[in-house]
């Protein structure tokens, strides 16, 4: 069953998602050469404490970090540690918070300094795939339209989507139904209904799609050590245009639809 949120629950989702997005913006501004990923993680934890929320990730299945910090060929689920961020790195920040019992979930990939045109294109294509998928979020449409939109955008640009990890529903729990692959699936998919809240998150590799998990049992890296990008928004299905709950100001230039409420 895919949870349908009530009006009251949607308001709580708006608050948690707005907070997650705000913390993501603040943490992104800290990504300077020389800072360790542990320092970034602890800074995020302090921001959450000050805001009166908690991490949705810390302790989840024993995950040891407050946020996920993944660099270069790391796809997702990177753990803060002694590694220092370098000029030219691309850093994936995945922020999840719990406020009043509801989860806000969002992610972005940040280039630290100047990167090559091809690396920037990887980031642009991944983010564009996210917003094109969001345009498909409509009451009565099939979930599969979101999935195939991501795959088509990514592969038409010469990159590959990760298949082992997918988007998901989100609300009272970090992971709810439905699963949202970034590729076509066989058979009929669920119909979207107003009140569903979806975490849509393309994970895109510059090289092959294959990934592996490191010995820490969390950090996912590309099997061929190619670079990877990751963007995520939590989106509300409405009776009209989709509402991006984890809205950030730069979103306005990315959408063809008025997806902010």
QUIBEL-V25859 format. One line per field, one symbol per residue. psi: psi as a letter, one per 20 degrees, with the letter a starting at -180 (. if undefined). Layout:
BEGIN
psi->???
END
This chain:
BEGIN
psi->poppqrghhhhhggghhggggghggghhiinqphqqhghgghggghggghikrrpihpiokkpirhrpoppdipgrkqppbipppqpiqppppoppqppkjqpppqqqpppobprrhhghhgggggghhghhghhioqpirqhhhgghgggggghijjaqqphiqrarqqdhqgorqrqnqkrqqqrqrqpqqpiqppopnpopqhcrhqrrpriijgppqqhjjrqqqpqpqppppaicqqpohlpqhihhiiqiqmjq.
END
